[in-house]
Amino acid sequence: MHYRPLGRTGLEVSTICLGTMTYGEQNTEAEGHAQMDYALDHGINFFDTAELYSIPPKPETQGSTERIIGSWFKARGNRDKVILATKVCGLSQMDWFRDDGLPARPTRGQIREAVEKSLARLQTDYIDLYQLHWPGRPVALFGANPTRWESAPGPETPIAETLDAFAELVKEGKIRHFGLSNESAWGTMRFLAEAERTGAPRVASLQNAYNLLNRTYETALAEVSLREDVALLAYSPLGQGYLTGKYQKGALPEGSRTALFQRATRYQVPGAEEAIDDYLAIAREAGLDPSQMAIAFCLTRDFMTSVIIGATTMEQLVTDIGAVDVTLTPEVLARIDAVHQLRGNPCP
């Protein structure tokens, strides 16, 4: 395993981060514990979750992933071995997170309630990286750096209020650092500017989608990451499994995420299947596992800090972690860029 700095925090995180959003839905508590054991044994020191999880979001399973991580911490006594990241909801009409039944907003009061509940479920007294899951203003989700602009009117929580809430929690020691997710270049820079103006903690990281089908991060946010030391934590490196090839030609494997939940519309758009075919051909002709090629490509980016993987089986987990040992040749990288030039970003 390799390690990279998490922004300016002083923390060093593994280049593979264990995503856990299936725990409590597709994965049992025992399976989640086994995955975390394996990940830690293979050098992964960085886990990511959210108050929203498990996925798909619903009142019955909300917080279940954090509870499973918390029971693992209690059973293993190894909280100090993990850099733990979780998230608070942004602007949403979902109303089952807060005791007063109001829709989610990243206000001072809601953030405080959310962090206290996450700490209890996680059975810890601090969170290493606390992230705003998506903006507190209306934007075109997901993701927040699309190829087509869509106006999205609605209520808005001021960035200053959200940042102030995070600053209070850092001061109290409940969180060590804070980050953003599904955010745009404008939003990231506004948080940075507000921190500079007030002396509040600066944004440590940005968790956005990045994969072979969606390289929109490169158009504006890559420069922000490099010049401002905002660590990219890339989610969906396999495009919700589509880059493995298992969904090609209309296939719908039993037990797969798309078969169960039909939540992959981002990857079921014109041009996606043709692009995936091209990337699968590159992997096949280079003798590479397509999952490992896709993850290894993300790790070659100079603006990348950590790639978040998620698996429902140990076989998938072993394969994905093995991507850290895969080296892509200049020829393979050139072929990937040639496909990107032709196909663009079909799945932002």
C-alpha positions, 0 to 999 in steps of 0.5 A: 500500500502507498500513502499520500498527504490528506491536504494540509492536515498532516495525516497520511492516508492510504491511496485506497480508501475503504468505502462502506455504504453497502454495510447494513443493506447488501452486506451484513455486520459480519461481512462488514467486519470481515472486509474491514479486517482484510482492508486493515491487514492490507495497509488500508488506514482510511475508511469512509462512511456517512450518516446517510448510509446504507444505500439506497437511503431510507429511514429503516437503514439510515445510520446502519453503516456507522453502527457496523463500523462502531461495533467493529471498533468496539470488538477490535479495540483499534480505533487508533489504527483508522483515519475515519471519514463520515459525512453530514447531509446537505440540502435535501427533502429527506426528513428522517435524519433530524429529531424535529422531522425537518428536511436536511440542511447544513445549518449549525443546529443540524450539523451539531445534531448529526455529529453527535449521532454519528459519534454515538453510532461509531462508538468514538469520541472524535471523527478524523474527517467530517464532510459535507455530503453535498452542498447546502445550496441548490445545485445539479446533483449528482455530480456538482461539476456537470457537462451541462448547466442546469439551474436549480432554484431552492433554499440555501444555507450560507457557506459562512454558517456551515463553515462556522459550525465545522469550526466549532466542532474542530475547536471542541475536538469532536472532529479533527478536519472537515471536507466537502463532497459533490462540490464545484470549483466555485463552492470549494473556493468560496469555502477556502476564501471564507476560511482565510477571511475568518481564520476558520479551518480550511477545507482538507478534501473533496470527495467527488466522482472520478472515473474513466467515464467521468473525468470532469474533475480535470476541467477546473477542480484538478487545479484547485486540488493541486494549488490549494492542497485540497485532497481529491477522494475519488468515489465511484472509480468503477462507475458503479460497477459498469467499468467491470463490464458486467452490465454490457449488452443489457446484462443484469447479474443477480444480486448486483446493485443495479439489479437490486435498486435501479439507481445507476441512471448516470451510467445508462446514457447514450454513449456510455456502453460504447465508451465502456467497450473501448476501455474493456478492449484496452484492458483485454489487449493489455492483459489487465483486469478491467477493474484494476485498470480503472482504479490504477488509472485514477491512481496515476493522476497527480491531483489524486489522494485516495480512491474509494472502493466498495465491494459486496464480496471478498473476491471483489475487495481483493481484486480492487485492493490489488490495483495498487500493484498494477502499473499502467504503461505509457502505451496504455495511458495513451490509448485511454486518453485517445478513447477519452478524446473520442468519447468524452465524459458520457457519465458526469 
